[in-house]
Amino acid sequence: MSEFRKSTVTGVGWVVGERVGRSALQFLVMACLARLLDPQDFGLVGMILVFTGFAGLFSDFGLSAALVQREVIEERHYSSVFWVNVGIGVALAALLSVLAPLIAAFYTEPRLTSMTRVVALGFVFSSLSTVQRARLQRAMDFRLLTKVELLSAGGAGAVAVGVALAGGGVWSLIWEGLAASCLAAVIFWLVAAWRPRFMFDRKALADLFWFGGNLLGFSVLNYWIRNVDKMLIGKVMGSAKLGIYGRAYSLMLLPLTQITSVLSRVMFPAMSRIQKDPMRVKRVFLRTVAAIALITFPMMLGALVTAEHIVLTVYGPQWLSAVPVFKILCLLGMLQSIVSSTGWIYLSQGRTDWFFWWGAGAGVLLIGSIVLGVWLGTIEAVAACYTLMSGVILLYPAIAIPGRLVGLRFGEVAAAVSPTLACSVAMATVVLGVGLIMPVGWPHWLILCFQVPVGIAVYGLLLHVFRLTAYLDVRRVGIEHLEAWLPSRAKFFA
C-alpha cells in the first residue's frame, strides 16, 4: 500500500472512531435533554446560534484552512495566524456582547441578552486552539485529534446533562457549548507540542489570505443559505416551531455529518497533497463519493421509512410534529451527502474564487426557496421548498462546475452512486413492509428493533450478491487497514 493511501486510510480509521464515539455521545446527550427540556428551549438557543454561528465564520478568515492547503508553511505563518485568531476571538466576543440586546429585540425575547453574552465567550476559548488543530490536520495526525474531540465532547455533554438535571433548563444548552470550546482549548495546549512565538508577519498573512479570503466569502454565503430558514422561522413562527424544525434538522444531520465531516477532515489535506495531478484527484473523488453513498443512501432512506418510530423513540411523544419535517429532510440529506463533497475539489485545487461565485449564484435561488416556504406558512413547506431547490434543481450544476477543474462529468458521479441508490431503495421498501405488518400496539422502540436488523441484513445481502464496486473497494480498504493494524498490536502484546 502506497504511503499516500496508507496515511489516508489510517486517517479515516481514526476519524471514524472519533465520529462514532462522538455520535454516540451526542445521541445520548440529546435524547436526555429532549426529555428534560421543552421544544421552546431548543428554539431559544437556535435563535442565538443563527447569529453566533455567523460571527464564528470570521473567527480566522479561513486562514486555518489555508494552513492545511498551502504546500510550504513556516513558523511565521503559524504564529501570525495564532495572534490574529486571538485578536478576532476577543473582538467577536465583545461585539456580540454589545449586540446582545438587539438580537433579543429582533426576536422579542429578553432572555436572549444574557444567553448571547455567555455564548460569546466561546470565541475567546476557540481562538486559542485553531492553529493547533490545523497543524494536526495538516500532519494528518488524526489519532491525537480524535482523543481531543472525544474528551471535550464527553465533558461538555456531562456538563449539559448535569445542569439540566439541576433544573437549569435552557442554560444547560448554553453551558454545553461553552464547556466544549473551553475543554478543547485546554486539552490542545496540554497535548500539542507547538507554542506560538511573539511574531507577526504581514507578508505571511498575505500568503494565506487569497485562499482564506475567498473561502470566507463562500462560507458567509453558505452559512446564510443554511440558516436563513431558522432565522425566519424563529422570527415569523416563534421559538416552539423553530425548536421542532431545528430538532428534526439536527436529527437528520447527526448521521450525515458524521460521514461527510469524517471524510472531509481527511480528504481535504489528502487531496491537497496530490493537487498537481487532477486526474488522480478525480479518481480519488469518485471512489470516495461512491463510498459515501454506500453509507448515507441506505441510512437516509431507512430513516425516511422509519421516521415516526425514530423521532418518538429518541425525543418522546411531545416531538410528534417533527416527523413530517424529518421525512422531507431525509431526502435532502441523501443528496447533500454527495453535493457537499464537491467542496474538496475547489479547496484542493486552490480555486476558492470559483467556490465563492458558485455560492453567490446558488445562494440567491436557495434563499428565495426558503422565503417561499416561510410565506406558505408551515415548517413542512420550508423543508420541501429547500429540498426541491437544493437537491433537485441545483444538483447538476453543483457537480458539473467543480468537475471542470479535474475533468469530472456529472454522468460519472451518477454512474458511481446509482447502483447503491437502487439497493438502498429496495432495502427501504422491505423495511417499510416490515413496519406495516407489525402489531399496532407495539412500542416504537420495539418496532425499530425489528426494522433496523432487517434493513441491515437485506442491504448487506444486496451488496454481496450484486458485488457493487463501491462495496468491494470499501471492504478491500478495510481489510488492508486491519492487516496493517493487527501486526503492530500483536508486537505490542507479544
PyMOL commands that set and color helices and strands:
alter all, ss='L'
color gray80, all
select helices_A, chain A and resi 3-36+39-56+63-69+75-107+112-120+122-127+130-138+142-165+171-191+202-236+239-273+278-305+307-314+317-348+352-376+379-393+395-403+410-437+444-466+469-493
alter helices_A, ss='H'
color red, helices_A
deselect
rebuild
show_as cartoon
